[in-house]
Amino acid sequence: PANGVPEPGSLALIGLGLAGVAAARRKRATQAQ
């Protein structure tokens, strides 16, 4: 649909990317402490 909602594949890719960034930040945070 042309209402600005990404396709399921794109949504999954974005979700994986965000999860990876969050995991990297958590690892860095735990290592800092």
Secondary structure, DSSP 4 states (H G I P E B T S, - for coil): --SSPPPHHHHHHHHHHHHHHHHHHHHHHHHH-
